[in-house]
Amino acid sequence: MPYSNIEKKDHYFRTMEEKWDLVNALWGGTDAMRGAGELYLPKFRSEDNEVYAMRLKTSTLYNAYKRSVQSNVSRLFSSEITIDGVTDAAMKPLDNVDLRGRALTEFMADTVTQAVKYGVSYILIDHPKEDQVGTEFVEARPYWINIKPTQTLSVRTQRILGVETLTHFKYFEQTTNTDATSIEEFTDLIRSFTLDPITKIVEFVVYERHQNGGWMITDEGTMDGLTYIPVVAVYGQWKDYMFGDPVLFDLAEMNIRHWQSASDQQWVLHFARTPILFGKGLTSIDANTGEEKAIAVGPNALVMSGNPESDLRYVEHSGQAIESGRKDLQDLQDQMSVIGLDVSVNTPGNRTATETSINTAQAQSLLRLIAVQTERAIEQCIWITQDYMGIASEVHVDINMEYADTGNTEAMTKIMEMYHAGLVTAQDVLIEAKRRKILRDEQSIEDIENDRRRDTSTTEASGDTNPGEDSPAE
């Protein structure tokens, strides 16, 4: 029996498509923005297709949005995620959490990046049955699947005994198969999970797209031992239970404005750099035929005229529009730097200490919220993983919330000034240096002192009292 409406999306996912298309285009860079064509770079009035195609081809994206998202998320995962209270048996799957070679920190960095882009991302914890490889059985174990909201078709929730509970989850995926002839084939699948709020039984159904375009059920059953749907939401910006809003979407919209303004600027520069030759009262007569002929212009040509009113000169752009365009781009870049909460997305010019402090505080506030939400999500996922394995233990997850800029030498200089003034101890300096990855985590003050004494002894033994200069020739 074919199913025709199984791939229909819920209202939330339909209404979010326009925003998600915008951030995906920016994420894809210049090629994706050019591919979007008039959607994000409208044609001018009376602009023909050939001219527009040339303007689009010469437009280049200044990708402040992608750079800001990546920079901010990377701060969260600059150190490994710390997990306490988990047994060795439950920790083992986290070394290859998705059965694709990614450890927990790497997997979550990608998942949180999607959550920031789209507002939310989902993790399905699955536990396949034992697989037979040849004559041996390979032990199956829980593994995590990252599901983008752009794949998700339906999410339904219901308040059960006063707790908001996920009762339905459906998503689309495409699998690839390579046959003996090395021909890659794609299979469209839809997986659906439904919780009966009364019996607490979770049913699953797998649909596969048929050649005629319809959908056929290829697998169905119940999730043995589970009384809940094993899906966890990772939020970028919480909107409602299981739903979110894209983080930094105002930055994405401003980046589109910059894309359009930069295209205008590039186009006007093209004409400004190509002055127009203007001639008045000029004629050239062929001596043989007496007919008027074209005037040759170039470094080896001479233009002559007997008309006292004649004129020949280049008409150049005044440059006012170019300067206005440059100022607009500069202003947009400054605004994007502030909205992006990322001082690495910077433009020429100095920032005041107050501006830097405000931006840093805003960035840390936003990232701290995302970090706390992510910690809770990971704890839920580990709890479900343990539940599959019949293990029960308290889990505590800690994500690095010290978002130091490892390249900020100015801050380290200030700390050293405070140390020399007696305001902070050597231990404080060591902690800050480790936090900025200037020193190794295992280094101690004693190690540094011992190394310095050893270097001093070596220098004195060699008789080199001034190692910074070459010794004079004897």
Backbone hydrogen bonds, N-H to C=O, Kabsch-Sander energy under -0.5 kcal/mol:
donor,donor_aa,acceptor,acceptor_aa,energy
3,Y,215,W,-2.0
8,K,5,N,-1.6
10,D,153,L,-2.7
14,R,10,D,-1.7
15,T,11,H,-2.6
16,M,12,Y,-1.4
17,E,14,R,-0.9
20,W,16,M,-2.5
21,D,17,E,-2.7
22,L,18,E,-1.6
23,V,19,K,-2.2
24,N,20,W,-2.2
25,A,21,D,-2.1
26,L,22,L,-2.1
27,W,23,V,-2.4
28,G,24,N,-1.8
29,G,26,L,-1.5
32,A,28,G,-0.7
33,M,29,G,-2.2
34,R,30,T,-2.7
35,G,31,D,-2.2
36,A,32,A,-1.5
37,G,33,M,-0.7
37,G,34,R,-0.9
39,L,36,A,-1.8
40,Y,37,G,-1.0
41,L,37,G,-1.4
47,E,44,F,-1.9
48,D,46,S,-0.5
52,Y,48,D,-2.4
53,A,49,N,-2.6
54,M,50,E,-1.7
55,R,51,V,-2.4
56,L,52,Y,-2.9
57,K,53,A,-2.0
58,T,54,M,-1.3
59,S,56,L,-1.0
63,N,61,L,-0.9
64,A,62,Y,-2.0
67,R,63,N,-1.6
68,S,64,A,-2.2
69,V,65,Y,-2.4
70,Q,66,K,-2.6
71,S,67,R,-2.3
72,N,68,S,-2.6
73,V,69,V,-2.6
74,S,70,Q,-2.3
75,R,71,S,-1.0
76,L,72,N,-0.9
76,L,73,V,-0.7
77,F,73,V,-1.2
78,S,75,R,-1.1
82,T,398,D,-2.6
84,D,396,H,-2.7
91,M,87,T,-1.8
92,K,88,D,-1.7
94,L,91,M,-1.2
95,D,92,K,-1.6
96,N,93,P,-1.0
97,V,94,L,-0.7
97,V,102,R,-1.4
98,D,102,R,-0.8
99,L,96,N,-1.3
104,L,94,L,-1.4
107,F,103,A,-2.5
108,M,104,L,-2.7
109,A,105,T,-2.0
110,D,106,E,-1.7
111,T,107,F,-2.0
112,V,108,M,-3.0
113,T,109,A,-1.8
114,Q,110,D,-1.8
115,A,111,T,-2.0
116,V,112,V,-2.5
117,K,113,T,-2.2
118,Y,114,Q,-3.1
119,G,115,A,-2.2
121,S,234,V,-2.0
122,Y,147,I,-2.4
123,I,232,V,-2.5
124,L,145,I,-2.7
125,I,123,I,-0.5
125,I,230,P,-2.6
126,D,124,L,-0.7
126,D,143,Y,-2.5
131,D,138,V,-1.5
133,V,131,D,-0.6
133,V,136,E,-3.0
134,G,132,Q,-0.6
136,E,133,V,-2.0
138,V,131,D,-3.6
138,V,136,E,-0.5
139,E,137,F,-0.5
143,Y,126,D,-2.4
144,W,97,V,-2.9
145,I,124,L,-2.5
147,I,122,Y,-3.2
147,I,145,I,-0.5
148,K,146,N,-0.5
151,Q,148,K,-1.4
152,T,148,K,-0.9
153,L,170,K,-2.7
154,S,170,K,-1.8
156,R,168,H,-2.4
158,Q,165,T,-2.5
160,I,158,Q,-0.8
160,I,163,V,-2.8
161,L,159,R,-0.5
163,V,160,I,-1.8
165,T,158,Q,-2.4
167,T,156,R,-2.5
168,H,156,R,-1.6
169,F,193,F,-2.4
170,K,154,S,-2.3
171,Y,191,R,-2.2
172,F,151,Q,-2.4
173,E,189,L,-2.6
175,T,187,T,-2.6
177,N,185,E,-2.8
179,D,177,N,-0.5
179,D,183,I,-1.6
182,S,179,D,-2.2
184,E,182,S,-0.6
185,E,177,N,-3.4
187,T,175,T,-2.8
189,L,173,E,-3.1
190,I,207,Y,-2.1
191,R,171,Y,-2.4
192,S,205,V,-2.6
193,F,169,F,-2.8
194,T,203,E,-2.5
195,L,167,T,-2.9
196,D,194,T,-0.5
196,D,201,I,-2.3
200,K,196,D,-2.4
202,V,226,L,-0.6
203,E,194,T,-2.7
203,E,201,I,-0.6
204,F,221,G,-2.5
205,V,192,S,-2.1
206,V,219,D,-3.2
207,Y,190,I,-3.0
208,E,216,M,-2.9
209,R,188,D,-2.2
210,H,214,G,-3.9
213,G,210,H,-2.1
215,W,3,Y,-1.2
216,M,208,E,-2.6
218,T,206,V,-2.7
219,D,206,V,-1.3
221,G,204,F,-2.0
223,M,202,V,-2.8
224,D,222,T,-1.2
226,L,223,M,-1.7
229,I,166,L,-0.5
231,V,229,I,-2.4
232,V,123,I,-2.6
234,V,121,S,-3.6
235,Y,233,A,-0.6
236,G,119,G,-2.6
237,Q,119,G,-1.4
239,K,240,D,-0.6
239,K,243,F,-2.2
240,D,243,F,-1.7
243,F,240,D,-2.7
245,D,237,Q,-2.4
247,V,116,V,-2.1
249,F,246,P,-0.8
252,A,248,L,-1.6
253,E,249,F,-2.4
254,M,250,D,-1.9
255,N,251,L,-2.2
256,I,252,A,-1.6
257,R,253,E,-1.7
258,H,254,M,-2.2
259,W,255,N,-2.2
260,Q,256,I,-2.1
261,S,257,R,-2.7
262,A,258,H,-3.0
263,S,259,W,-1.5
264,D,260,Q,-2.1
265,Q,261,S,-2.5
266,Q,262,A,-2.6
267,W,263,S,-2.1
268,V,264,D,-2.5
269,L,265,Q,-2.1
270,H,266,Q,-1.4
271,F,267,W,-1.3
272,A,268,V,-2.4
273,R,269,L,-2.1
274,T,271,F,-1.0
276,I,315,V,-2.3
278,F,276,I,-0.6
278,F,313,R,-3.9
279,G,277,L,-0.5
280,K,311,D,-3.2
286,D,291,E,-3.2
290,G,286,D,-2.6
293,K,284,S,-3.2
296,A,294,A,-0.5
301,A,298,G,-1.4
304,M,302,L,-0.6
310,S,307,N,-1.7
311,D,280,K,-2.8
313,R,278,F,-2.7
315,V,276,I,-3.8
316,E,314,Y,-0.6
323,E,319,G,-2.2
324,S,320,Q,-2.2
325,G,321,A,-2.4
326,R,322,I,-2.6
327,K,323,E,-2.3
328,D,324,S,-2.1
329,L,325,G,-2.3
330,Q,326,R,-2.3
331,D,327,K,-2.5
332,L,328,D,-2.3
333,Q,329,L,-2.3
334,D,330,Q,-2.2
335,Q,331,D,-2.5
336,M,332,L,-2.6
337,S,333,Q,-1.9
338,V,334,D,-1.6
339,I,335,Q,-2.9
340,G,336,M,-2.7
341,L,338,V,-1.3
342,D,337,S,-1.4
345,V,342,D,-1.5
346,N,344,S,-1.7
356,T,352,T,-2.2
357,S,353,A,-2.3
358,I,354,T,-2.6
359,N,355,E,-2.6
360,T,356,T,-2.4
361,A,357,S,-2.3
362,Q,358,I,-2.5
363,A,359,N,-2.6
364,Q,360,T,-2.6
365,S,361,A,-2.3
366,L,362,Q,-2.4
367,L,363,A,-2.8
368,R,364,Q,-2.6
369,L,365,S,-1.7
370,I,366,L,-2.1
371,A,367,L,-2.9
372,V,368,R,-2.4
373,Q,369,L,-2.3
374,T,370,I,-2.4
375,E,371,A,-2.5
376,R,372,V,-2.0
377,A,373,Q,-1.9
378,I,374,T,-2.6
379,E,375,E,-2.3
380,Q,376,R,-2.0
381,C,377,A,-2.3
382,I,378,I,-2.7
383,W,379,E,-2.3
384,I,380,Q,-2.3
385,T,381,C,-2.4
386,Q,382,I,-2.7
387,D,383,W,-2.1
388,Y,384,I,-2.2
389,M,385,T,-1.3
390,G,386,Q,-0.6
390,G,387,D,-1.0
391,I,386,Q,-3.0
396,H,84,D,-2.3
398,D,82,T,-2.8
403,Y,401,M,-1.0
404,A,402,E,-1.4
406,T,404,A,-0.9
408,N,405,D,-2.3
409,T,407,G,-1.6
412,M,408,N,-1.1
413,T,409,T,-2.1
414,K,410,E,-2.0
415,I,411,A,-1.9
416,M,412,M,-2.1
417,E,413,T,-2.0
418,M,414,K,-2.2
419,Y,415,I,-2.0
420,H,416,M,-2.5
421,A,417,E,-1.5
422,G,419,Y,-1.5
423,L,418,M,-2.8
424,V,418,M,-0.8
429,V,425,T,-1.8
430,L,426,A,-2.3
431,I,427,Q,-2.3
432,E,428,D,-2.2
433,A,429,V,-2.4
434,K,430,L,-2.3
435,R,431,I,-2.3
436,R,432,E,-1.5
437,K,434,K,-1.7
438,I,433,A,-2.8
439,L,433,A,-1.1
443,Q,440,R,-1.3
448,I,444,S,-2.0
449,E,445,I,-2.6
450,N,446,E,-2.7
451,D,447,D,-2.4
452,R,448,I,-2.1
453,R,449,E,-2.5
454,R,450,N,-2.5
455,D,451,D,-2.4
456,T,452,R,-2.3
457,S,453,R,-2.7
458,T,454,R,-2.3
459,T,455,D,-2.1
460,E,456,T,-2.4
461,A,457,S,-2.4
462,S,458,T,-1.6
463,G,459,T,-0.6
463,G,460,E,-0.6
464,D,459,T,-1.4
465,T,463,G,-1.2
469,E,466,N,-2.0
